Amino acid sequence: MALGLAGCGGSNSTNSTSSDSNKSKFHIGIVTGTVAQSEDELRGAEAFIKEYGDVDKGGIVKHVTYPDNFMQEQETTIAQIAGLADDPDMKAIVVNQSVPGTVAAFKKIRERRPDILLLAGEPQEDTNMIEAASDLVVNADNVNRGYLMILAAKKMGAKTFVHISFPRHMSIELLSLRKTIMEEACKDLGLKFAFETAPDPMSDVGIPGAQQFILEKMPSWVQKYGKDTAFFCTNDAQTEPLLKKVAELGAIFVEPDLPSPIMGYPGAFGIDLKAEAGNWPAILKKVEKTVIDKGGSGRMGTWAYSYNYTSTEALAEFAKRVIEGKAQKDSFKDLMACYEKFTPGTAWNGSYYIDRATGTEKKNHVMLYEDTYVFGKGYLGQTKEVVPDKYKKIK
């Protein structure tokens, strides 16, 4: 089932706590990474707090972060998530991104507090396990995007598509499936597909070493594949050095793994967005000007609104509406109304996740994508494209 949605008008956030939440006796927990790993979901939590208030100041939101080195510190991650359930007024917990440890934490919470709504954004654990542990799971639509990103690369003039990743990410079902679909789409659309391995930022080299690797390898990769090559990496931290080199070397970049105008672009090009913080149309305009000045017009893209920033806000808003009886837990339409609230003017599309082994449509697992915005060119119309059925059946 494909569901096309156009964003409608709506305010981003207000400085006052709503009168509804003043009267209410419920809290919503939000768990994100820190600025070091992926800034967008944390900033989305801050924006939601700005709208509805921090629990410590009489509001409804309690925000905690998990460790940067979450693979080695899973017990801390589990404790941070599960600890939110100690609050008797806690009625919903949103984890975005849902790193390893989320399933174990949700199971712990379920045992003692079955009344708490559990929502998982961008899970990095087994699909069936996170679906079983959560009331709602939301992913960027990596099935449809597997085809659509290759189509976008072709529209942008690419002859080759280079996918950069590492074993940990390729063990995540949806990321691995997307790579397989990308490879097949390249064959069908006439592009060459290549896979390059980079170090995992969770390994001994850390984030700095993983970023340095991209900076050092890109010149030889562009020489090897040519300038009409679209480069894509599965890791947020490696996006910044990749963008920097794509611009310098004249290559192509369709969109980040978890797209956003502030995913990689500000750091890569030294763009100060303090004055525009939270104002996505203003952010897009400022980033676009810089990218065009750097020679990236028509060859670099993103989504107009941050997917992860929006997901933190929209999932928390959805939880609030469900608690208040203003939304149904299993309503796609009600969930989309929350995404639309925070993204006026852009188009969305989405579907329910289909289990590849059984062919079952999972009604508590939603896949979403926005239209691709190319700097200097505008929207590509990706949400209107029909993805051939064959890609939805690839295993």
C-alpha positions in Angstrom: 0.0 0.0 0.0 1.5 3.3 -1.1 0.3 6.4 0.6 1.1 9.8 -1.0 1.0 12.8 1.3 1.6 16.5 0.8 2.7 18.5 3.8 0.2 21.1 4.9 0.6 24.3 6.8 1.4 24.2 10.4 3.5 25.9 13.0 6.9 24.5 14.0 6.8 25.2 17.7 5.8 27.7 20.2 7.5 28.9 23.3 4.6 28.3 25.7 3.4 25.1 27.2 0.0 24.2 25.9 -3.0 24.6 28.3 -3.8 20.9 27.6 -0.5 19.7 29.0 -0.7 22.1 32.0 -3.8 20.2 33.0 -2.5 16.8 32.1 -0.8 14.3 34.4 1.4 12.4 31.9 5.0 12.5 30.8 6.7 11.6 27.5 10.2 10.3 27.5 12.5 10.9 24.5 15.8 9.1 24.1 18.3 10.2 21.5 22.1 10.1 20.8 24.3 13.0 21.5 25.4 15.8 19.1 28.6 13.7 18.3 26.8 10.8 16.7 23.8 12.5 15.0 22.6 15.9 16.0 19.3 16.0 14.3 17.2 13.8 16.5 18.6 15.5 19.6 17.6 18.9 18.2 14.2 17.6 17.5 13.9 16.6 21.1 14.9 20.1 22.1 12.3 21.6 19.8 9.6 19.4 21.3 10.6 20.4 24.8 10.4 24.1 23.7 6.8 23.4 22.7 5.6 21.3 25.6 8.1 22.0 28.5 10.6 20.0 30.4 9.4 17.7 33.2 11.8 19.4 35.6 10.1 22.7 34.9 6.5 21.5 35.0 6.2 20.4 31.4 5.6 16.9 30.0 8.9 16.0 28.3 11.9 14.1 29.8 14.9 13.8 27.5 17.9 11.5 28.0 20.8 10.5 25.8 22.5 7.1 25.3 26.3 6.9 25.2 28.3 7.7 22.0 29.9 4.3 22.2 26.6 2.5 22.5 27.9 -0.8 21.0 30.4 -1.2 23.9 28.0 0.4 26.5 24.8 -1.4 25.9 24.0 -1.9 29.6 24.1 1.9 30.0 21.9 2.4 27.0 19.4 -0.1 28.3 19.5 1.5 31.8 18.9 5.0 30.3 15.8 3.9 28.3 14.3 1.6 30.9 15.0 4.1 33.7 12.3 6.4 32.3 9.7 3.9 33.3 10.5 4.6 37.0 8.4 7.8 36.6 4.8 6.8 37.5 3.5 9.6 35.2 5.5 8.3 32.2 3.0 7.2 29.5 5.1 7.0 26.3 8.8 6.6 25.4 10.3 7.5 22.0 13.7 6.2 21.1 15.3 7.8 18.0 17.6 6.3 16.7 16.8 2.9 18.2 20.3 1.6 18.7 21.2 -1.9 19.9 19.8 -2.3 23.4 16.4 -0.7 22.6 14.7 -4.1 22.3 16.0 -5.3 25.7 15.0 -2.0 27.3 11.5 -2.1 25.8 11.1 -5.7 27.1 12.1 -4.6 30.6 9.6 -1.7 30.5 6.8 -4.0 29.1 7.2 -6.4 32.1 6.6 -3.7 34.7 4.7 -1.0 32.8 2.5 -2.4 30.0 0.6 1.0 30.1 3.6 2.8 28.5 3.5 3.4 24.7 6.8 2.4 23.1 7.9 4.0 19.8 11.1 3.2 17.9 12.6 5.4 15.3 15.3 4.0 12.9 15.9 0.7 14.6 19.3 -1.0 14.3 18.2 -4.4 15.6 16.4 -7.4 14.2 13.2 -6.2 12.5 10.9 -8.9 14.0 12.3 -8.3 17.5 11.8 -4.5 17.4 8.3 -4.9 16.0 7.4 -7.4 18.7 8.8 -5.1 21.4 7.3 -1.8 20.1 3.8 -0.3 19.7 5.1 1.6 16.6 8.3 1.4 14.5 9.2 4.0 11.9 12.0 3.8 9.3 13.1 5.9 6.4 11.7 3.9 3.5 14.9 2.1 2.6 13.0 -0.3 0.3 11.5 2.3 -2.0 14.6 4.5 -1.6 16.8 1.7 -2.8 15.2 2.3 -6.3 14.5 6.0 -5.9 18.0 7.1 -5.0 19.4 5.4 -8.1 16.7 7.1 -10.2 17.6 10.4 -8.6 21.3 9.8 -9.3 20.4 9.2 -13.0 18.3 12.4 -13.1 21.3 14.2 -11.7 23.6 12.9 -14.4 25.4 10.0 -12.6 26.8 7.1 -14.6 28.1 5.3 -11.5 26.8 4.8 -8.0 29.2 4.1 -5.2 27.9 2.7 -1.9 30.2 3.0 1.1 29.6 1.0 4.3 31.0 -1.5 6.8 30.0 -4.9 8.2 28.0 -3.7 11.2 25.7 -1.7 9.0 25.4 -4.4 6.4 24.2 -6.7 9.1 21.1 -4.4 9.6 18.4 -6.0 7.5 16.9 -2.9 5.9 20.3 -1.4 5.1 21.5 -4.6 3.5 18.2 -5.0 1.6 18.5 -1.4 0.3 22.0 -2.1 -1.0 20.7 -5.2 -2.9 17.8 -3.1 -4.4 20.3 -0.3 -5.3 22.4 -2.8 -7.2 19.4 -4.2 -9.1 18.2 -0.7 -9.9 21.6 0.3 -11.3 21.4 -2.7 -13.7 17.8 -1.7 -14.8 18.5 2.1 -15.1 21.9 1.7 -16.8 24.3 2.8 -14.0 27.4 1.0 -12.8 27.2 -0.1 -9.1 30.3 -0.3 -6.9 30.7 -1.1 -3.2 33.5 0.4 -1.1 34.3 -0.5 2.5 35.1 2.2 5.1 36.1 1.8 8.8 33.2 1.6 11.4 33.2 4.7 13.6 32.4 2.2 16.5 35.7 0.4 15.9 39.2 1.3 17.4 39.7 4.2 14.9 36.7 6.0 16.3 34.7 8.7 14.6 37.9 10.9 13.7 39.6 7.9 12.1 36.5 6.9 10.1 36.1 10.5 8.9 39.8 10.8 8.0 39.6 7.6 5.9 36.9 9.2 3.7 38.9 12.4 3.2 42.0 10.4 2.2 40.2 7.9 -0.1 37.8 10.2 -2.0 40.4 11.6 -4.5 41.4 8.1 -5.6 37.8 7.0 -5.8 36.8 9.9 -8.0 39.8 9.2 -10.2 38.8 5.5 -10.4 35.0 6.0 -11.1 34.9 9.5 -12.7 33.2 12.8 -11.7 29.8 11.6 -12.9 29.6 9.3 -9.9 27.1 9.6 -7.1 28.7 8.7 -3.7 26.6 7.5 -0.8 27.6 6.3 2.7 25.5 4.6 5.4 27.0 6.4 8.3 26.1 9.9 9.5 29.5 10.8 10.8 31.1 10.0 7.5 28.6 12.1 5.5 30.4 15.4 6.4 33.9 14.5 4.9 32.1 12.8 2.0 30.2 16.0 1.1 33.4 18.1 1.5 35.2 16.0 -1.0 32.3 15.6 -3.4 32.1 19.4 -3.7 35.9 19.8 -4.1 36.3 17.0 -6.7 33.1 17.8 -8.6 31.3 14.5 -8.0 27.6 13.9 -7.2 25.7 13.4 -3.9 22.0 12.5 -4.0 21.1 12.7 -0.3 22.3 11.4 3.1 21.4 8.1 4.6 19.1 9.9 7.0 18.5 13.1 4.9 18.5 16.6 6.3 19.9 20.0 5.2 22.0 20.0 8.3 23.3 16.4 7.9 26.9 17.0 7.0 26.5 20.2 5.0 27.1 22.8 7.7 30.3 21.0 8.9 31.5 20.3 5.4 31.1 23.9 4.3 31.5 25.9 7.5 27.9 27.2 7.5 26.8 28.9 10.6 23.1 28.2 11.2 22.6 29.5 14.7 20.3 32.3 13.6 18.2 29.9 11.5 18.0 27.1 14.1 14.7 25.2 13.8 13.6 27.2 10.8 13.9 24.6 8.0 13.0 26.8 5.0 15.6 29.3 6.1 18.2 26.6 6.7 17.6 25.1 3.3 18.0 28.5 1.6 21.3 29.2 3.4 22.8 25.8 2.7 21.6 26.0 -0.9 23.4 29.3 -1.5 26.7 27.9 0.0 26.5 24.7 -2.1 25.9 26.6 -5.3 28.8 28.9 -4.4 31.0 25.8 -3.9 30.0 24.6 -7.4 27.5 21.9 -6.3 24.5 23.3 -8.2 22.4 20.4 -9.7 24.9 17.8 -8.2 24.1 17.8 -4.5 20.8 17.1 -2.7 19.0 16.3 0.5 15.4 16.4 2.0 14.0 19.9 2.7 13.3 18.9 6.3 15.5 16.8 8.5 14.0 13.3 8.6 15.4 12.5 12.1 14.6 15.9 13.6 11.1 15.6 12.3 10.7 11.9 13.4 11.6 12.8 17.0 9.0 15.6 17.1 6.4 13.7 15.1 6.6 10.4 17.1 6.5 12.4 20.4 3.5 14.4 19.1 1.8 11.2 18.0 2.3 9.6 21.4 0.9 12.7 23.0 -2.2 12.6 20.8 -2.8 8.9 21.4 -2.5 9.4 25.2 -5.0 12.3 25.0 -7.4 10.2 22.8 -6.9 12.5 19.8 -5.2 9.9 17.7 -5.5 6.1 17.2 -2.4 4.0 17.8 -2.8 2.1 14.5 -3.8 5.0 12.3 -1.4 5.8 9.4 -3.4 9.0 8.8 -3.1 10.2 12.4 0.7 9.5 12.3 1.1 11.4 9.1 -0.8 14.4 10.5 2.0 14.6 13.1 4.7 14.6 10.4 2.8 17.2 8.4 2.6 19.5 11.4 6.3 19.9 11.4 7.0 19.9 7.6 4.8 22.5 5.9 5.2 22.6 2.1 7.0 19.3 1.4 5.7 16.0 0.1 5.8 12.6 1.8 5.1 9.1 0.7 5.1 5.9 2.6 3.9 2.3 3.1 3.8 -0.4 5.7 6.8 -2.7 6.0 6.4 -6.1 4.3 8.2 -9.0 5.9 10.3 -10.5 3.1 10.1 -14.1 4.6 6.4 -14.3 5.0 5.0 -11.5 2.7 3.1 -10.2 5.7 2.3 -6.4 5.9 3.3 -5.2 9.4 0.8 -2.5 10.5 3.0 -1.3 13.4 6.0 -0.7 11.1 5.8 2.4 8.9 8.2 3.3 6.1 8.5 7.0 5.1 10.3 9.2 2.6 10.3 12.8 1.5 10.9 14.2 -2.0 14.5 14.8 -2.9 15.6 18.4 -3.1 18.5 19.2 -5.4 20.4 22.4 -4.6 20.1 24.9 -7.5 17.4 22.8 -9.2 14.6 22.2 -6.6 12.4 19.1 -6.0 12.9 16.0 -8.2 9.3 14.8 -7.9 10.4 11.5 -6.3 7.3 11.0 -4.2 5.2 10.9 -7.4 7.4 8.2 -9.0 6.0 4.7 -9.1 8.5 2.1 -7.8 8.2 -1.1 -9.8 6.8 -4.0 -7.8 9.8 -6.2 -8.5 11.9 -4.1 -6.0 9.4 -4.7 -3.3 9.9 -8.5 -3.6 13.7 -8.6 -3.7 15.1 -10.4 -0.7 
